[in-house]
Amino acid sequence: MNLMQWAKLFICLLMFAATGSYAEEELDPQSFLPTDALHANWIFSGVVTSENGDHYSYFFQMQRDGDKFHAITALFDSQSKQVILLDEDAAIIPDAKAYNWQVGRAFLRFNPINDSWIFGLKTKDNKGFNFKVDMLSQLENNPAVQDLRPGVELIVSQTSHLNGHLQAGDDSKEQFVMAKSAWFRQVWLTKPQDKTHPLSGLLCRFNDGSGFYSVNMPEEDALRGAVSGSCDAQGMATVMSQFINVREAKDGLWHIRVSSPAHHLVLSDVIKQNSVIAGFVSEGALSGFCMLSRDVLGEQKAPVLAAEKVIATSSIKL
């Protein structure tokens, strides 16, 4: 091969490398696509702020077991620490469409075009909310899939911006609210399981914008029996110990202890609804909102409710 042939080959290799790099940049590693597994659990939790500066805390949980869906939703006034709404319902949705579900008055859907979830609830007495949360995240906060055990996977992530509307009752006007981020957790089965799996989780968000999470799976064959993470007020990931102790005291208060960085949070003004416990925490000048969940993943009996409805999926217009 002469010098001219070598030069042509070198130029072709450069062009191929440049084309490959460009194609790789076009792929968006920060985008998110939720699971389409038949057994999955989704949680959103955090604090939103209205244009008047009022703060509201919330959680939204939906679980799918085949065509059985179960939703628990709550909204709190962060100033008075009063419950604005608390709702739980279940439904059987035959031939459920991907990422577009309504369970009683709660709804959850995902838009893959702009990588966003829309979720919320509306009650008969005009209490409710609808939130849109963007899943596009900064590179350092890009969610990573973690294997809890063979066939059970987890993502816990801070989302991007959240915005939406809420109404606290008949006498209140609809308010526009927003937040820099929200906690998002998705757990799902990727392989058939011969048993159900208990899972406990903790999501906390503080008034300065910082927060942390913890997930535990107490099984002997767990690949990762404990997973935790935290972020500072700017949303940057920080180092946190996996050793988090959560205990209920005789007086009904819940104590959350983190070994590093050292925290002792007391969860008060607690509500309990089936598998979820939520309330407000304080540690000196640091205060915020925490949600505890005790879930079971896999084929199981439907939760006992006052009434169970059989509905078809429908599009929710917001």
C-alpha positions in Angstrom: 0.0 0.0 0.0 1.5 3.3 -1.1 1.5 6.6 0.8 -1.5 7.9 -1.1 -3.6 4.8 -0.2 -2.6 5.1 3.4 -3.7 8.7 3.5 -7.1 7.8 2.0 -7.5 5.0 4.5 -6.6 7.4 7.3 -9.1 10.0 6.1 -11.9 7.3 5.9 -11.2 6.2 9.4 -11.4 9.8 10.7 -14.7 10.3 8.9 -16.0 7.0 10.3 -15.0 7.9 13.8 -16.5 11.4 13.5 -19.8 9.9 12.2 -19.8 7.3 15.0 -19.3 10.0 17.6 -22.0 12.2 16.2 -24.5 9.3 16.1 -23.6 8.5 19.7 -24.2 12.1 20.8 -27.6 11.9 19.1 -28.6 9.2 21.4 -30.0 10.7 24.6 -28.6 8.8 27.6 -30.6 11.0 29.9 -34.0 10.0 28.6 -36.2 7.7 30.6 -38.6 4.9 29.6 -40.7 3.3 32.3 -41.0 -0.5 32.6 -43.8 -2.3 30.9 -43.5 -5.2 33.3 -46.8 -6.8 34.6 -45.6 -6.5 38.2 -44.3 -3.1 39.1 -44.5 -0.3 41.8 -44.2 3.4 41.2 -43.9 6.2 43.8 -43.6 9.9 43.5 -43.1 12.1 46.6 -41.9 15.6 47.5 -42.9 19.1 48.3 -44.4 21.7 45.9 -44.7 25.5 46.3 -47.5 27.8 45.2 -47.2 31.2 43.7 -48.1 32.6 47.1 -45.3 30.7 48.8 -47.4 28.1 50.4 -45.9 24.6 50.7 -47.7 21.3 50.1 -46.3 17.8 50.6 -47.6 14.8 48.7 -47.1 11.2 47.8 -48.5 9.1 45.0 -48.1 5.3 44.8 -49.4 2.9 42.2 -48.8 -0.8 42.0 -49.5 -3.2 39.2 -50.0 -6.9 39.5 -51.1 -8.1 36.1 -54.5 -6.5 35.5 -54.8 -5.6 39.1 -54.0 -2.0 40.0 -53.8 -0.4 43.4 -53.3 3.3 44.2 -52.7 5.3 47.4 -52.5 9.1 47.2 -52.2 11.9 49.8 -51.8 15.7 49.9 -50.8 17.7 53.0 -50.7 21.4 53.9 -47.0 21.7 55.0 -47.7 24.8 57.2 -50.5 23.4 59.3 -49.4 19.7 58.8 -53.0 18.8 58.1 -54.2 16.2 55.6 -56.0 17.8 52.6 -56.8 14.5 51.0 -56.1 10.8 51.5 -57.4 8.3 49.0 -56.9 4.6 48.3 -58.6 2.5 45.6 -58.1 -0.6 43.5 -59.2 -1.6 40.1 -59.0 -4.4 37.5 -58.1 -3.0 34.1 -58.3 -5.7 31.4 -55.9 -5.2 28.5 -54.3 -2.2 30.2 -52.7 0.3 27.8 -49.1 1.1 28.4 -48.5 3.9 30.9 -52.1 5.2 30.9 -54.1 4.0 33.9 -57.0 5.3 36.0 -57.7 3.7 39.4 -60.8 5.1 41.0 -60.1 8.9 41.0 -56.3 8.5 40.8 -54.6 8.6 37.4 -51.1 7.9 36.1 -49.7 8.2 32.6 -46.4 8.6 30.8 -45.7 10.6 27.7 -42.6 9.1 25.9 -42.4 12.0 23.5 -41.3 14.5 26.2 -40.3 12.0 28.9 -42.8 13.1 31.4 -45.3 11.6 33.9 -48.7 13.1 34.7 -50.3 11.9 37.9 -52.9 13.1 40.4 -56.4 12.7 41.9 -59.7 14.6 42.0 -62.3 14.0 44.8 -66.0 14.8 44.8 -65.5 17.8 47.1 -63.1 19.5 44.7 -59.9 18.5 46.5 -57.2 17.2 44.3 -54.1 17.8 42.2 -52.6 17.1 38.8 -48.8 17.2 38.5 -46.5 16.9 35.5 -43.0 15.8 36.2 -40.2 15.8 33.7 -37.9 12.8 33.8 -35.0 14.3 31.8 -32.3 14.7 34.3 -28.8 16.1 34.6 -26.1 13.6 33.6 -24.9 13.3 37.2 -28.4 12.5 38.4 -29.2 10.1 35.5 -31.0 7.1 37.1 -29.2 3.8 37.1 -30.9 0.4 37.4 -29.9 -1.6 40.5 -30.5 -5.3 41.0 -32.0 -6.0 44.4 -32.2 -9.8 43.7 -32.4 -11.9 40.6 -35.3 -10.7 38.6 -36.1 -7.6 40.8 -34.8 -4.3 39.7 -34.9 -0.8 41.2 -34.6 2.8 40.1 -34.6 5.7 42.5 -34.0 9.2 41.1 -34.5 12.8 41.4 -36.7 14.0 38.6 -36.4 17.3 36.8 -38.9 20.1 37.2 -42.5 19.5 38.4 -45.4 21.8 37.8 -49.2 21.5 38.0 -52.3 22.6 39.9 -53.9 21.7 43.2 -57.1 22.6 45.0 -57.6 22.2 48.7 -61.4 22.2 48.7 -64.7 23.9 47.7 -63.8 27.3 49.2 -60.3 27.4 47.8 -59.1 28.4 44.3 -57.1 26.2 42.1 -53.4 27.0 42.6 -50.4 26.7 40.3 -47.6 24.9 42.0 -44.1 23.9 41.1 -40.9 22.2 42.4 -37.3 21.9 41.2 -37.6 18.1 41.5 -39.4 15.1 43.0 -38.4 11.7 44.3 -39.3 9.0 41.8 -39.0 5.2 42.6 -39.7 2.3 40.3 -39.4 -1.3 41.3 -40.3 -4.1 38.9 -40.0 -7.8 38.1 -37.9 -8.8 35.1 -38.2 -12.6 35.6 -40.9 -14.9 36.9 -40.7 -15.4 40.6 -41.7 -18.4 42.7 -42.7 -16.2 45.7 -43.6 -12.6 46.6 -40.9 -10.2 47.9 -41.3 -7.8 50.8 -39.8 -4.4 50.2 -39.5 -1.4 52.6 -38.7 2.1 51.4 -38.1 5.6 52.8 -38.2 8.9 50.8 -37.5 12.2 52.6 -37.4 15.7 51.3 -36.3 18.7 53.5 -37.2 22.4 53.4 -33.8 23.4 52.0 -34.2 21.1 49.0 -32.0 18.3 50.2 -33.2 14.8 50.8 -32.4 11.1 51.0 -33.9 7.7 50.2 -33.5 4.1 51.4 -34.8 0.7 50.1 -34.5 -2.6 51.9 -35.2 -6.1 50.8 -34.7 -8.5 53.7 -34.1 -11.7 51.8 -31.1 -14.1 52.1 -30.5 -14.2 48.3 -30.8 -10.5 47.9 -27.9 -9.1 45.8 -28.3 -5.8 47.5 -30.4 -6.0 50.7 -30.0 -2.2 51.4 -29.7 0.7 49.0 -29.6 4.4 49.9 -28.7 7.7 48.5 -28.9 11.4 49.2 -28.7 14.8 47.6 -27.8 18.3 48.8 -29.8 21.5 48.5 -28.5 22.0 44.9 -29.6 18.5 43.9 -26.1 17.1 43.7 -25.6 13.5 44.9 -23.9 13.2 48.3 -22.3 10.3 50.2 -24.6 8.5 52.6 -24.4 5.3 54.7 -26.7 2.4 53.9 -27.3 1.8 57.6 -30.6 3.5 58.3 -32.7 2.5 61.3 -36.4 3.1 61.4 -38.4 2.3 64.5 -41.8 3.2 65.9 -41.8 4.3 69.6 -44.5 3.5 72.1 -45.8 7.1 71.8 -46.6 6.5 68.1 -43.7 8.6 66.8 -41.3 7.2 64.3 -37.5 7.6 64.7 -35.2 7.6 61.7 -31.5 7.3 62.4 -28.8 7.6 59.8 -25.3 6.7 60.9 -23.4 8.9 58.3 -23.9 11.7 58.0 -25.4 11.5 61.5 -29.1 12.3 61.6 -31.9 11.5 64.0 -35.3 12.5 62.5 -38.5 12.2 64.4 -41.6 11.6 62.2 -44.7 13.1 63.7 -48.2 14.2 62.5 -48.3 10.7 61.0 -51.0 9.2 58.8 -51.1 5.4 58.2 -52.9 4.0 55.2 -52.5 0.3 54.5 -48.8 -0.1 53.5 -47.9 3.6 53.7 -46.9 5.8 56.6 -46.2 9.5 56.1 -45.6 12.6 58.1 -43.3 15.5 59.0 -39.8 15.3 60.4 -37.6 17.7 62.3 -33.9 17.7 63.4 -33.0 21.0 64.9 -33.5 23.6 62.2 -33.9 21.0 59.5 -37.5 20.0 58.8 -39.3 18.2 56.0 -41.6 15.4 54.8 -41.0 11.7 54.8 -42.9 8.7 53.4 -42.4 5.1 54.6 -43.7 2.2 52.5 -43.9 -1.5 53.1 -44.7 -3.2 49.8 -45.0 -6.7 48.5 -43.9 -7.3 44.9 -45.2 -10.2 42.8 -48.5 -12.0 42.3 -50.6 -11.5 45.4 -54.2 -11.0 46.6 -55.8 -7.6 46.0 -55.9 -5.3 49.0 -59.1 -5.3 51.0 -61.0 -2.1 50.2 -64.6 -0.9 50.8 -65.3 -1.5 47.1 -63.4 -2.6 44.1 -64.3 -1.4 40.7 -63.8 -2.9 37.3 -63.0 -0.1 34.9 -61.5 0.4 31.4 -58.6 2.7 30.8 -59.4 6.2 29.6 -57.4 9.2 28.6 -57.3 11.9 31.3 -57.3 15.4 29.9 -55.6 18.1 32.1 
